[in-house]
Amino acid sequence: MDPVITTEDLRKSFRGRKATVEAVQGVSFEVRRGEIFGFLGPNGAGKTTTLRMLTTLLPIDSGRANVAGSDVAREPKQVRQRIGYVSQAGGADDMSTGWENLILQGRLYGGDLDSVRQRAKDLSAVLDLTEFADRKVASYSGGQRRRLDVALGLIHQPEVLFLDEPTTGLDPQNRANLWDHIRTIQERGSTVFLTTHYLEEADALCDRLTIMDHGSIVAEGTPRELKRQVVGDSVVLGLVDEGLVERARALLRPEPFIREIGVENGGLRLYVADGSAALPELLRLLDREEIALKSISLSEPTLDDVFLRYTGRSLRDTGNSSEVAA
């Protein structure tokens, strides 16, 4: 399938008082038409800077980016006409109704009134906005407002919809509800470029994803492919005495059945080929050296394991802790 987004050696730096920070360091990737593409990374990884360059909000220092058939640096106006962008903050006018917001947005993009009205009606149905579209946005709940934000990004029928952490702040029920709507948007032919802090969201929604760290891409593939790269099962050991972590690590490191070992939250995380077979041997080795455990857990690889392996950090839910009702 032909790519709708292509970047080649994309770079961006910022000058500080003491030094120049290279936020994006030679990033190259493709997004295929019609897919949901996830863009993950810890804070400071460069993903937001990359997103802002692709959406023409930041100038590109060097390299090339093509979005929806137009060069981002040379044809920013054409790019803006062909994309939708839903920021974390949203863009609806609180004192207007949802319907008025949609009509205004569509007209600003040059649509004739009849076509925009029909498009607004269709989107209201798809995103479950119809029953409150005539109310002022100030009265909307968080879930309703977020669905309106997505509709505003789609009103002009863009080729690519950029969603910047769209479910941050939503409660689990409304997060799952918005996931369903995003899948529907894809089924209707849109390409979705999604940034998120929620790994289960990326796993559930994304056809492919990229992980950035320190300004560079460190992993790319489907969620299943990336999880397969984390060989074996994950075993997390919590120690009664955290002062014995290094001693336990030195004890276990030479064991041939342990493929990787690292320190995590005052304990150890191990990767082994067969977790159920490894557990009795781990307990025997630690007991022999009188290293007591307070907890032990076994799990198959997750995207968090992938993230930890490639970045050395665990990407937890770091969005707004407040939850917003429907």
N, C-alpha and C positions, 0 to 999 in steps of 0.2 A: 504494500500500500504506500502511496506517495506521501512524503513528509509534508506537514503543514507548517512546522517550525524547524529550522535548521540553524545551529550556531557553529562557528568555526573559530577556535582560539580566542574566545571572547575574554576581554580583560577590562578591569576597572580598578583604579586606585584613588585614595583620598589622602590629601596632604594634611598632616596634623602639625602641631607646634613643634614637636620633637622629631617626628619621623613620618614617612609616607607608608600608609597601610595599603597593601595589595589585597583588596576585598575579593576580587575574582581573578583567577590566575589561569588563563588559557582553557576555558570551558568549551567543550564541543559535545553536542548531542543532537538527536533528531526526535521529533514528536510526530507520530503517524496520524494521518487524517482519521477521525472517527473514534480515537481511543481516549480513555481517561489516563492521563500521564501524571504521576505523582512526583513531587519535588520536595525532598526531605533534607533536613540538616539541623544541627544544633544552632542556638543563637550565635551569631557572628560567623557562621559558616560561609556566607556569601549568597545564600539562596534568595533573600529579599532584594539584594542589589541586582542579581541576575534577572529576577522578575521585573524589576522597575526598568531595566534596560530594554527588555523585550516588549514592554508596554509603552515605550517612548518617554517614560517619566524621568529617566536619567540618560545623559549622553554616553555613548560607548567610547572608551579610550582607544581600543584597537581590537582587531578581529572583525568578524562579520556575523550578522544575524538576519535571517529572512523569516518573516512571519506572514502567513496567508498570501504568499506570492510577492511580497514587497520587501525591499531592503529597509531595515529599521533605521539606519543612519541617514540614508539618502531620500527615503520616502515615508517619513513619519506620519504625514497626514493620511496616506493610503492605509497604513497599518492601523491607525486609530479608527478608521471607518470600518475596518474588517474584523475588529476584535471587540469583545466585551470584557470589562474589568470590574470585579466585585472586590473591593478592598475590605480590610478588617473593620474599618469604621463605618462602611456603608455610605450611601449618598442620597438617601431620600429626604425630602423636605417634610418636616414634622407637621407643619401647619396646613399641608395639602392632603387630599385623599390619596389612597393608593392609585386609584384610577387616574387622577390628575397627574401624579408623578409619572405614570407610564405614558400617558399621552404626550406630556411635555418632552420626555426623553426621546420618544420616537420622532417627534417633530423636529427636535434639535438635530437629529441625524438625517433630516431631509425627507422623511416619509410623509406622504399625503395623508390627510386627516382620516379618510375612510379606511385606508390600509392600516394605519396605526391603530385605529379603534378595533379593527378585527384582530390584529396581532395581540393587542392588550387583552381582548376577550379570550383568545385562545390560550395565552400564557396564564391568565387568571384561573382558567380551568385546569391546566396542567399542574400548576403549583398550588392549587387549593386556596386561591385568594378571593374567589368570587363573592363569598358571603360577607366579607368585610372590606371589599375594594372601595366602597363609597364612604368609609370612615376615615377620619384624619389619622395620619400615621402616628401622631403622638399618642394615640390610644392603643396602638398595636403592642402585643406581647413580643418578646425576643424572637420566638420562632416565626411569628407572622412577619415581623420586620425583615428577618433574614431571607425568607422566601420572596418578599418584595424586592430586596436587593438583587437577588438572582434574576428575577423577572426584568428588572431595569437593565441588567447586563445583557439580556437576550432580546430586548424589544426591537432592535434594529437588525436582527437575524445575522449575528456575527459568525464568521467561520471558526473562530476560536474563542472560548470563554475562559478567562483567567479567574480562578477562585483563590483568594488569599486567605487561608485558614477560615473557611466559611462557617464551621460549626463551633468555633471557640466561644465559650460562654453558654452554649445550649445544654440543657439537661439531656440525659441519655435517650429519652423517648423522642425528643425533638431532633436530636442528632441523627438517630436512625431514620426518622421521617424525612429529613433533608437528604440523606443518602438515597432513599428511594426516588426522590425527585431528581437527583443528579443522574441516576441511572436512566430515568425516563428521558432526560435531556439528551443523553448520549444515544439512546435508541431512536430519537427523532433526528439524528444526524450530526449533532454538534461534537466538536473536539473540546475536551476539558483539560486545562492545565491547572493542577491542584497542588497548593502547598498546604501542609498540615503538620501539626505536632502530635496528632493521634495516630499511632502505628496501626491500631486495629482498623482505623478509617482507611489508611492506605492499603492495608491487606484486603479489606472488603471491597473497595471501589476500583483500585488502579489495575489497568491492564499491564502497564510497565511503570517502573519508577527509577529515579536517580537519587543517590545519596551524595550530598556535598559536605565537605569538611575542609576548613582552612583555605577556602577559595577554590578548591579543586573537586572534581568528581572522583569519588573513591569507589563507587559501585553503581551498576546499572543492570536492569533486567526485570523479568516478571517477579512478583513476590515469591512464587514457587521456586524459580531458578535461584534467587538470592538465598532463600532458606536452605536449599540443597547445598549451597557452598559452605554453610556452617556444618561441617561434617559431624554426624553423630548427635547424641543427646546432651543436654545441659544439666549439670548437677551443681547445685548451690549448697555450700556448707557454711552454716553459722556456728562460730566457735564460742564457747562459754567464756574463754579468756582471749580477748582480741589481741593481747600481747603475744600470743603464740601463732599468729597468722604466718609470719615468715618461716617459723620453724616447721609448720605444717606444709607450707609450700615447698620448702626444701626437701621434706620427706617424700612428698608425692610426685615431684617433678620428674624423677628418673623412671617412674613406672611406665612400662610400654603401652598399657591400655589407656593412658591419659594422653590425648592428642594436643590439648591446649590447657593452660592453667593461668588464672589471673586473680588479683585481689579485687574484691568488690564489697563495699559497705561493711568493713570489718570482718569479712569472711573470704571464702574462696569460691570462684566459679570455674568448673571444669567442663571440658568437652570430651566425651568418650564415645566409642563406637556403639556400645550396648549398655545403656544405663542400668537396666535390671541386673545384669551380670556384674557390673562394676561396683554396685552399692555394697555387697557383702565384703568385697576385698578392701574397699575404702574404710569401712568400719573396723575391719581387722587391723589394718595398718595404723589407724589413729589410736585405737584402743591399746595397741602394743606400746605406743609411745606416750600413753596417758594424756592424750589431747582430747578433751571432752567436747562434745557437740551439743549445742542448744537447739539446732534445727538442721534439717536436710530436706532438699526438694529435688525432684527429677521432672524434667519436661522435654518435649520435643522442641527443635529450633523454632524460634519466632522471629519476626522482623526486628524485635528489640535485640535479639542475639546477633542478628546481622549487623545492626547499627553499632552495637558494642564492639563487634569484631573489627569493623572498618574505621571507627572513630575513637575507640578507647573509652567511649562514654555511653551511657544508657539514656536513650531519648524517652523520657517520661512525659506524661501529660503536663505541659508547662503553660497551657493557656490560662485564661481568666478562670479563677477557681469558683467564681459565682456561677450558679446555674440559672438559666432563664426558662420560664415555663412557656407553653404554647400560646 
